Amino acid sequence: MAVKIRLKRMGQKKAPFYRVVVADARAPRDGKFIEEIGYFDPTKEPSVFKVDEEKAKQWLANGAQPTETVNKLFKNANIVK
């Protein structure tokens, strides 16, 4: 089973915020997920990104692959080098 760390879109039209979730790669974007590990709100100034670093590092160590966007967020938060 391929596991990905990705964003789940929530919020209203034109006012999105995202939850950082660990999900099976075959599941739909806003569908079933394994665990929620944080959130990202790009509408605030500056953008708000909070994630449970321990859980994120644990999932990465277990082989979960972050998407491009999540990888950039992790690099900005110094979770991944």
N, C-alpha and C positions, 0 to 999 in steps of 0.2 A: 504494500500500500504506500503510495507516494504521499507524503505529508508536506503541506506548504504553509508558510506564515504569510498571511495576506490581509488586505483591508476589506471590511464588510461595510457597505454604504448604508447610512441611516440618515434621518432628518427629512426635512421638507424639500420641495422643489426649490432649486437655486439657493439652498441653505444646507449643504451637506455636512455631515461629520462622519467619521469612520471609526469602527472598532477594529483593533488588531486581533485577529483570530488565528488559531491553528486549525486547519481543515484538510480533509482528504482532497487531493488535487482534482478528483472527478466530481466533487460537489459543486453546485452552482454558487456564484459569487455571494449572494445574500442568503444562501440556504444553510443546510446543516453544517455544524462545525464541532470540533472536539473540545476546544477550550478558548476562552477569551482572555487575552493577556494584557490588553491596554486599549488606549483610544488616541485619536488624532483629530484635531479640530482646526482646519485651515482657514475658517472664516474669522477667527479672532486675530487681533494684531498685537503682538506677534503670534504665530501659530502655536497651538498647544499640543504637545506630544507627551503622553505619559504611558509608561509600560513597566510591567513587573520584570526587572532585569534578570532576576534569578530564573524565572520561568522561561524567559526568552533564551537565555544561555543554555538552559537544560534542554529545550526543544532543539536548538541548533546542534548541541552535542549528540543528540539522539538521531540526527540526520534530517531534520526538517529544513526545507529550502525556502528562504525568503524570496518574495517577488522583488522586482527591481525597485519599486517605490518603497517597500518596507526596508529593503537593504539600505537605501539612501537615508531613511529615517534612523535606522540603527547606527549608521556611520556618524550621523550628526549627534546622536546621543552617546557615542563612544561605547556601544554594545558590541559592535563588530569592527574589526580593523580593515 
